[in-house]
Amino acid sequence: MAPLTSLSPPLPHPSPSPAKPRRRPPPPPPPPHFTPSPRGPIRPATIVSAASGVTDGYHSTIRSLNSRGRHVPRKSLGQNYMLNSKVNEELVAAAGVGEGDVVLEIGPGTGSLTDALLAAGATVFAVEKDKHMATLVKDRFGSTERLKIIEEDITKFNVHSHFLPFLEEKSHHSTKHAKVVSNLPFNISTDVVKLLLPMGDVFSIMVLLLQDETALRLADASIQTPEYRPINVFVNFYSEPEYKFKVERTNFFPQPKVDGAVISFKLKNAGEYPPVGSHKSSRRVACPKMRPVFCGNLDYDARQSEIERLFGKYGRVERVDMKSGFAFVYMEEERDADEAIHRLDRVEFGRKGRRLRVEWTKEDRSGGRRGNSKRSPNNTRPTKTLFVINFDPINTRTRDLERHFDQYGKISNVRIRRNFAFVQYELQEDATKALEGTNGSTLLDRVISVEYALRDDDEKRNGYSPDRRGRDRSPDRREYRGRSASPYGRGRERGSPDYGRGRERGSPDYGRGGDRGSPNYGRGASPQGGNRVDERVSPPKYDRERREASPGYDRPRSRSPARYERE
Ligand SMILES: C[S@@+](CC[C@H](N)C(=O)[O-])C[C@H]1O[C@@H](n2cnc3c(N)ncnc32)[C@H](O)[C@@H]1O
């Protein structure tokens, strides 16, 4: 450790040439720097006066920075170190850290907050991305049972496989919940919030020091304000946020351009998540077994086994519902699904290296439409012709459909059009039987959806027959295109779950003669819910009521989750 030559604050990064320091020395010990938020009543603030701890924190931070030779704080890593030990103590107090607690600390840096956590009696698991700082903090505390430091990027950190065993081993509480306390690099705060808030099974509270602006925004629970954003839906769904107090920028070295603030999130357990059904329904969105992961932008010929293998790396896959170009993956554990989403979203996959879209399905599909909703609410007028979707468009032949449907009566015609088909019976009663029997059934590994066609061929004007006419003149398709609940709609892009993402790959409009079928299946008007092809382009949507209670649902359609991450 480099010795301190005087009691006055040394340069935090001793330069080989003292005459030309690369950075200004840190400021003198700061005056009281906690101030209440000026931003209105929804953000209660705590006024904390600075105390003698100020200089202690200051000196130990500077000493640490000097301890392993010259260290230039890295802006890209948000390295603004805390100089005021009082702030650290307040962070610890806000999380109620006490004897026997296990704490995940993100970015220990020089170890000043780590020190306060250890002093409170906690066992600390610290994740530090910067190798230099990880070594520095190890040096500072030496080997102790109560501290584990790993060098890793928190945004890529597998909490369940790396942290849970530690928690199991170290927690002395029966509840086995850990806490998160961190003076976070400002640039990853939303990533961290998104990563950890859904982990109410692991963490009870998360207390973060982040940019004041961000803290104010995240703590905003009032849906009525114009500032209310998708991230607020997320935050309030998974936690109870509370703005604690502001921390002025002069408390950090180097001094950032903005002030910081401390915010706490009391994490909810799955059972506490707001219900997402109608008021009559008590269904909750977060039941792990019920909510599949949407995996979009797949090759049309992607195989179920490939998807199983892919997701199987992150946990047990209960089942995979393959659709055309997308799939729903049911994982046994919600945390494994979270991990899969985290790892696989936007990863290139398949022969053509498409970028996957992986995210939680936007609707609780457990309503079991497949099992209990056999008919389209939009199209209840029985016809002799059935409209079939969701079969494998590459491998399904007319004869496969015939075989699948002919047990219900005499079929007069089967027509496949890209990835939808019409099956016409001679008798309407047979069509009804077939609809009841085949909707939600499996054909060549795909769960198909069946509903009545809007009209029968023989109802068409001038004795229309699709077999005699060109595709473009098909009244069936014209009819469907015109409906708001259209399964064909307006030609959205493939694999983009309706957030305006996924533009890298265009999708020909079905109705306009694109050469590869990626129909726009409309928006959530699917009578079959989970089984309709429209899910391929857009995961099912909640109704307005549900959206309010569900993270991500109030996103404007043109906005992307990527943007959400950048907030
Ligand atoms: C704002 S500093 C806080 C340091 C220290 N806790 C303090 O209070 O002085 C942020 C710390 O997080 C580390 N860090 C930055 N990005 C990280 C990441 N993705 N994962 C883990 N640590 C990260 C930085 O290297 C730095 O040490």
The ligand as an SDF file (V2000), in Angstrom:
LIG
                    3D

 27 29  0  0  0  0  0  0  0  0999 V2000
  -20.1560    4.7320   -8.5470 C   0  0  0  0  0  0  0  0  0  0  0  0
  -18.8130    3.6440   -8.3280 S   0  0  0  0  0  0  0  0  0  0  0  0
  -19.0860    3.1930   -6.6560 C   0  0  0  0  0  0  0  0  0  0  0  0
  -17.8810    2.6620   -5.9740 C   0  0  0  0  0  0  0  0  0  0  0  0
  -18.0360    2.4650   -4.4970 C   0  0  0  0  0  0  0  0  0  0  0  0
  -19.0910    1.5570   -4.1600 N   0  0  0  0  0  0  0  0  0  0  0  0
  -18.2410    3.7740   -3.7960 C   0  0  0  0  0  0  0  0  0  0  0  0
  -19.3250    3.9420   -3.2480 O   0  0  0  0  0  0  0  0  0  0  0  0
  -17.3460    4.5810   -3.8130 O   0  0  0  0  0  0  0  0  0  0  0  0
  -19.3450    2.2830   -9.2730 C   0  0  0  0  0  0  0  0  0  0  0  0
  -18.5180    1.0380   -9.1890 C   0  0  0  0  0  0  0  0  0  0  0  0
  -19.1580    0.0430   -9.9770 O   0  0  0  0  0  0  0  0  0  0  0  0
  -18.2170   -0.5980  -10.8040 C   0  0  0  0  0  0  0  0  0  0  0  0
  -18.9360   -1.0410  -12.0050 N   0  0  0  0  0  0  0  0  0  0  0  0
  -19.2020   -0.3450  -13.1240 C   0  0  0  0  0  0  0  0  0  0  0  0
  -19.9370   -1.0650  -13.9860 N   0  0  0  0  0  0  0  0  0  0  0  0
  -20.1370   -2.2490  -13.3970 C   0  0  0  0  0  0  0  0  0  0  0  0
  -20.8160   -3.4390  -13.7880 C   0  0  0  0  0  0  0  0  0  0  0  0
  -21.4320   -3.5200  -14.9690 N   0  0  0  0  0  0  0  0  0  0  0  0
  -20.8270   -4.4890  -12.9590 N   0  0  0  0  0  0  0  0  0  0  0  0
  -20.1960   -4.4170  -11.7480 C   0  0  0  0  0  0  0  0  0  0  0  0
  -19.5430   -3.3310  -11.3290 N   0  0  0  0  0  0  0  0  0  0  0  0
  -19.5050   -2.2520  -12.1340 C   0  0  0  0  0  0  0  0  0  0  0  0
  -17.1820    0.4320  -11.0860 C   0  0  0  0  0  0  0  0  0  0  0  0
  -15.9550   -0.1280  -11.4640 O   0  0  0  0  0  0  0  0  0  0  0  0
  -17.1430    1.1480   -9.7550 C   0  0  0  0  0  0  0  0  0  0  0  0
  -16.2390    0.5330   -8.8900 O   0  0  0  0  0  0  0  0  0  0  0  0
  1  2  1  0
  2  3  1  0
  2 10  1  0
  3  4  1  0
  4  5  1  0
  5  6  1  0
  5  7  1  0
  7  8  2  0
  7  9  1  0
 10 11  1  0
 11 12  1  0
 11 26  1  0
 12 13  1  0
 13 14  1  0
 13 24  1  0
 14 15  1  0
 14 23  1  0
 15 16  2  0
 16 17  1  0
 17 18  1  0
 17 23  2  0
 18 19  1  0
 18 20  2  0
 20 21  1  0
 21 22  2  0
 22 23  1  0
 24 25  1  0
 24 26  1  0
 26 27  1  0
M  CHG  2   2   1   9  -1
M  END
$$$$
